[in-house]
Amino acid sequence: MGRSRVRQHVNPLTDKYQQVFQMPDWSDLFADLTAPLHLDIGCARGRFILEMAQRFPERNFVGVEIREPLVDDANEIRDQLGLNNLHYVFANINTSLQVLLDSLPTETLTWITIQFPDPWFKKKHHKRRVVQPDLVDILAKHTPQKLVLFCQSDVEEVALEMREKFLEHEKFILTHDSFWLKENIFPVPTEREVATANKGEPVYRFLLHKK
Ligand SMILES: C[S@@+](CC[C@H](N)C(=O)[O-])C[C@H]1O[C@@H](n2cnc3c(N)ncnc32)[C@H](O)[C@@H]1O
């Protein structure tokens, strides 16, 4: 795999990514549309949900990624493995979350993960970060009550900002008393999580549910 040269970062605010992206017909992709659904936002090469989809065949998995070559490669691997509970979508989640949710059986949506989002360190670039008030608001209004939302980052400032943006919304509440969640709730680490652990660096995590 990895046939394509892939840019390390794309700026989601450029014209190219302002469109509302096309969503597939999920009934062509998932064997069981009623299965509990896990949405992974900013999935990159998608290895986390690739492993999860094999461990949990009774769940459906959707990964959203703005770098198209990664999406194409990930769907190719999915096809080679013959998985019918996993699909990767090329989209800018900040323009296309609503249309994505409208296309999915949202009553099945049980987990959302936002893991190690691009940090965009410079202050003038913070508006490129994935967790923005609009995204929080759409998730608050168009996801079911049972939703579990898990976020993690190796950059404390980014984790703090995500935590603040979600908790500013009246619909979201932490599931834990501690400031950060001690452990990942999923049995599979993301690629970025493995790289962070290998460097011996900390990860800042939190888990939310809906009021
Ligand atoms: C640092 S990577 C982390 C990948 C993976 N979640 C992990 O933990 O290993 C963040 C990913 O989010 C993607 N991304 C950034 N902004 C996005 C957006 N607006 N919509 C969809 N994907 C986005 C990036 O292209 C990148 O692949």
The ligand as an SDF file (V2000), in Angstrom:
LIG
                    3D

 27 29  0  0  0  0  0  0  0  0999 V2000
   -2.5700   13.9570   13.2870 C   0  0  0  0  0  0  0  0  0  0  0  0
   -3.6660   13.0210   12.2990 S   0  0  0  0  0  0  0  0  0  0  0  0
   -4.2460   11.8000   13.4690 C   0  0  0  0  0  0  0  0  0  0  0  0
   -4.7400   10.5540   12.7720 C   0  0  0  0  0  0  0  0  0  0  0  0
   -5.3260    9.4740   13.6650 C   0  0  0  0  0  0  0  0  0  0  0  0
   -6.5890    9.9070   14.2510 N   0  0  0  0  0  0  0  0  0  0  0  0
   -4.3590    9.0230   14.7210 C   0  0  0  0  0  0  0  0  0  0  0  0
   -4.6420    9.2890   15.9040 O   0  0  0  0  0  0  0  0  0  0  0  0
   -3.3580    8.3840   14.3830 O   0  0  0  0  0  0  0  0  0  0  0  0
   -5.1150   14.0460   12.0680 C   0  0  0  0  0  0  0  0  0  0  0  0
   -5.8770   13.7040   10.8050 C   0  0  0  0  0  0  0  0  0  0  0  0
   -7.0480   14.5050   10.6970 O   0  0  0  0  0  0  0  0  0  0  0  0
   -7.2090   14.8690    9.3310 C   0  0  0  0  0  0  0  0  0  0  0  0
   -8.0320   16.0820    9.2640 N   0  0  0  0  0  0  0  0  0  0  0  0
   -7.6430   17.3360    9.6240 C   0  0  0  0  0  0  0  0  0  0  0  0
   -8.6480   18.2090    9.4230 N   0  0  0  0  0  0  0  0  0  0  0  0
   -9.7040   17.5060    8.9310 C   0  0  0  0  0  0  0  0  0  0  0  0
  -11.0190   17.8540    8.5290 C   0  0  0  0  0  0  0  0  0  0  0  0
  -11.4430   19.1150    8.5900 N   0  0  0  0  0  0  0  0  0  0  0  0
  -11.8400   16.8810    8.0730 N   0  0  0  0  0  0  0  0  0  0  0  0
  -11.4090   15.5960    8.0210 C   0  0  0  0  0  0  0  0  0  0  0  0
  -10.1710   15.1970    8.3840 N   0  0  0  0  0  0  0  0  0  0  0  0
   -9.3130   16.1400    8.8430 C   0  0  0  0  0  0  0  0  0  0  0  0
   -5.7910   15.0780    8.8440 C   0  0  0  0  0  0  0  0  0  0  0  0
   -5.6590   15.0400    7.4350 O   0  0  0  0  0  0  0  0  0  0  0  0
   -5.0510   13.9460    9.5550 C   0  0  0  0  0  0  0  0  0  0  0  0
   -5.0120   12.7820    8.7860 O   0  0  0  0  0  0  0  0  0  0  0  0
  1  2  1  0
  2  3  1  0
  2 10  1  0
  3  4  1  0
  4  5  1  0
  5  6  1  0
  5  7  1  0
  7  8  2  0
  7  9  1  0
 10 11  1  0
 11 12  1  0
 11 26  1  0
 12 13  1  0
 13 14  1  0
 13 24  1  0
 14 15  1  0
 14 23  1  0
 15 16  2  0
 16 17  1  0
 17 18  1  0
 17 23  2  0
 18 19  1  0
 18 20  2  0
 20 21  1  0
 21 22  2  0
 22 23  1  0
 24 25  1  0
 24 26  1  0
 26 27  1  0
M  CHG  2   2   1   9  -1
M  END
$$$$
